Amino acid sequence: MIVEVIYNNITTEMLEIIRKIRRKALASEIIFYKGKKNVIIADNMKIWEESDKSKDPLEEIYDAKIIELVKQIGKLPSVY
């Protein structure tokens, strides 16, 4: 899983989320981009935005992983 960190200024909240992602080894790569707002994206899914406090970023990244696994299962050849 590739995680993109788009930042205007890196906050302590962003650093804590990035530390959690690294500790749990959820990302194969973490890429940082300078942008206009603070956002974290995992496999093209927004998992965190600075203005949205209602979602837990780790739950969102697990959801992104599950969606990716389901897509891979759908690509498997049928055995029937």
C-alpha positions in Angstrom: 0.0 0.0 0.0 1.3 3.4 -0.9 0.4 6.3 1.4 0.6 9.9 0.1 1.0 12.7 2.6 0.0 16.0 1.1 0.8 18.9 3.4 0.8 22.6 3.7 2.5 22.5 7.1 3.1 19.2 8.9 1.2 19.2 12.2 1.8 17.1 15.3 -1.5 15.3 14.5 -0.2 14.3 11.1 3.1 13.1 12.5 1.2 10.9 15.0 -0.8 9.3 12.3 2.3 8.7 10.2 4.0 7.1 13.2 1.1 4.8 13.7 1.1 3.8 10.1 4.8 3.0 10.2 4.6 1.2 13.6 1.9 -1.1 12.2 3.7 -1.6 8.9 0.6 -0.7 6.9 2.4 1.0 4.1 5.1 -0.2 1.7 5.9 3.5 0.9 5.1 6.9 2.3 5.4 9.7 -0.1 5.3 13.4 0.9 4.1 16.2 -1.3 3.8 19.9 -0.7 0.2 21.1 -1.3 -2.4 23.6 -0.3 -4.0 21.5 2.5 -3.2 18.7 4.9 -4.5 15.3 3.6 -3.4 11.7 3.8 -4.3 9.3 1.0 -3.9 5.5 0.9 -4.2 3.7 -2.4 -6.2 6.6 -3.9 -8.6 6.8 -0.9 -8.6 9.8 1.4 -8.1 8.5 4.9 -7.6 11.8 6.7 -8.1 15.5 6.2 -7.2 18.1 8.7 -10.7 19.6 8.8 -12.5 16.3 9.2 -12.2 15.0 12.8 -15.0 12.5 12.7 -13.0 9.6 11.1 -10.2 7.5 12.6 -7.4 7.4 10.0 -6.3 3.9 11.0 -9.8 2.5 10.6 -9.9 4.2 7.2 -6.5 2.7 6.1 -7.8 -0.8 7.1 -10.9 -0.1 5.0 -8.7 0.8 2.1 -6.7 -2.4 2.5 -9.9 -4.5 2.7 -11.2 -2.8 -0.5 -7.9 -3.6 -2.3 -8.1 -7.2 -1.2 -11.7 -7.6 -2.4 -10.6 -6.1 -5.8 -7.8 -8.7 -6.0 -10.2 -11.5 -5.1 -12.5 -10.4 -7.9 -9.6 -10.7 -10.4 -8.9 -14.4 -9.5 -9.9 -16.9 -12.1 -13.0 -19.0 -11.5 -12.3 -22.7 -10.6 -15.8 -23.8 -11.5 
